[in-house]
Amino acid sequence: MTISGRRRPIVLAAVLLVSTALTSCSTTGDPATDAEDLAEALETGETSDARGLVSDENLATMLGEISELPRTVEVAGVGEPREITDSRIKVVDVDLDWAWDLDADGEPDWSYTSTARLVEDDEGAWNAEVHPDSLVPGVGPQAAVVLERVRGVRGEVLAGDGSAIVTDRPVLRVGLDKTRLEGAPEADLRASAEAVATLAGYDDPGAFADRAVAAGPRAFVEAIVVRDGTSDVDLQALAEVPGGVALPDEMPLAPTSAFARALLGRVGEATQEIVEASEGRVAAGDTVGLSGLQEQYDATLAGKPGLRVSKQVGAELTPLFERPVADGADLHLSLDTGVQTPAEAALAGTTSPAGLVALRPSTGEVLAAASGPGSEGQSTAMLATLAPGSTYKIVTALALLRAGVGPHDVVSCTPDATVEGYTVGNYPGYPAAYLGEITMSDAVAQSCNSALINARDALTPEAMADAAAALGLGRDLAGSWPGFLGSVPADASGTGFAASLIGQGEVLASPLAMATVAASVQAGTAVAPTLVLGPVDIADDPAGVAAPSAPLTAEEAEVLRGYMRGVVTGGTATLLAGVPGEPVHAKSGSAEAGGGDDARVDSWMMAYRGDLAVAVMVQGGGHGSGVAGGIVRDFLSAVA
């Protein structure tokens, strides 16, 4: 048998079919009825109701462990009674159609026809006579039936250019090899196990020691899997622990442990819960996706295992059935490693939850989706549901433009604005030179809260929702991957409506959503972000996303670009003015979240330069453009 790549056979059952006959007694005198009873008993394994078909235990002995596998057994034909030569015993041949569901996925895998026999007794009743060959043709009493499950090669996760992001990379399986402690007292075994667990970073080394003691005498008890060359485990100290080992292996991994970790997810050995929920697709010992895209698209990446049923006599295997293995397909993403890596680096110093998403406006492709270390594995970049603050003012500016308020029109930027007794001020340190009657362009550039709230009578919630959709916000995703494109209330009123105009209240967004807004301004149309490029059957379908009811026009897009450029040249994002490359267009934002002692101010920035749009959010980053803006500056400078 040739097993290539990572395909390894797993023997699920080795069944010795003994020659003891199963017999049943019938009182009907009708062999057709007894044939149906026999088929039902063989299918269900419930022989107690089959009018004396011996016992469940006898059938299980003949079928061994595969007696528990799902199957159907149907009568294909009942022959005419005939006499056996010289014995004058009457017999009837019964053809049985078998269909085995070898991987318990609800679909038959192995089908064949066998022949059993009914024998008439002295009282005229028909008894079933079932031998091993009646169950599996060609398998005699000295043979075993072996079922092998062959794992396919797991597909890789590819970047937009087709290069591998997640591929087999060398790892070390750190654990305790009990064969090196054979005969050692339990106290010594426990001491070694606790030492290994401590080096592996366990909070409770004793729990690992309990597992090691309970394992078999020749077991390898795994503590942790780490990348080859890692400093996470002191390998020299591990080598000094009796029984402590680091076994080389391979595992599908991204280039670094941080690379799009929250988005891509991780792989590992299937848990019992995963096996039980898979309906036969996953077996114990399989490598599966445990989170993120690896989990969501696991069926695509894993492929379909091969199945082989053989008759075994001694060491010789004779195939009876084979389902070829179907290797997993590669998951082709739009991510660009040359963009994702600088994104990760730009967020590396953040200690609170933070996210960065970069898009290509011309295509909508997601080039980077990075969540900072403070996100602790959560996909802040794609799934945050937070108020976007003043970055949302570009949406309000579009709605006002449609209401007749253009860049040169004058709006009233008062020190604060009061709505139904609730007062909203401008951000701390707002420049006094831009208070009073100012142009709409200056209101956007300086991010005046009161100017937009004072203009609220020209707007409606419906108009705001339409403007948001025109910029890609609040629309459906083009694929099934996890992402949040924002939500905009269509029925806000009073203070809630006023708050929504400055990206507060019930307006919610993620870095993905605001990167989409920036990309839509640059592209001049509502961008539908795409992430999964293939295989074809699961690829994103941006054309299938419903078009906005009031699409962005070329003239509107040009005005919005002017607003965003003004933010950089003389507004709240001048720190981006020196970024190399084509001119940067941006909008800063800060959003208040929570209240009382838990209140915080999140820092936002969205921008585009050429065919690259980006949005950053840092929870608790505070007012002003410094925190999120600094990350955008570092990111854009790195990918110039």
PEDA-V575272 format. One line per field, one symbol per residue. ss: DSSP state (@ for helix, = for strand, . for the rest). A space follows every 50 residues. Layout:
ss=???
This chain:
ss=........========.....=........@@@@@@@@@@@@@@...... .....@@@@@@@@@@@@@..========...==......=========== .........===========.....=====.@@@@........======= ......==.....==============@@@@....@@@@@@@@@@@@@@. ....@@@@@@@@@@.....========.......@@@@@....======= ===.......@@@@..===..@@@@@@.........===..@@@@@.@@@ @@.=.========..========..=....===...@@@@@@@@@@@... ...=======....=======.@@@....@@@@..=..@@@@@@@@@@@@ @@.......====..====..====......@@@.====@@@@@@@..@@ @@@@.@@@..@@@@@@@@@@................=......@@@@@@@ .......==.@@@@@@@@@@@@@......=.===.@@@...@@@...... ...@@@@@@@@@@@@@@@@@...@@@.......==========..@@@.= =========..=======.......@@@@@@@@@@@@@..
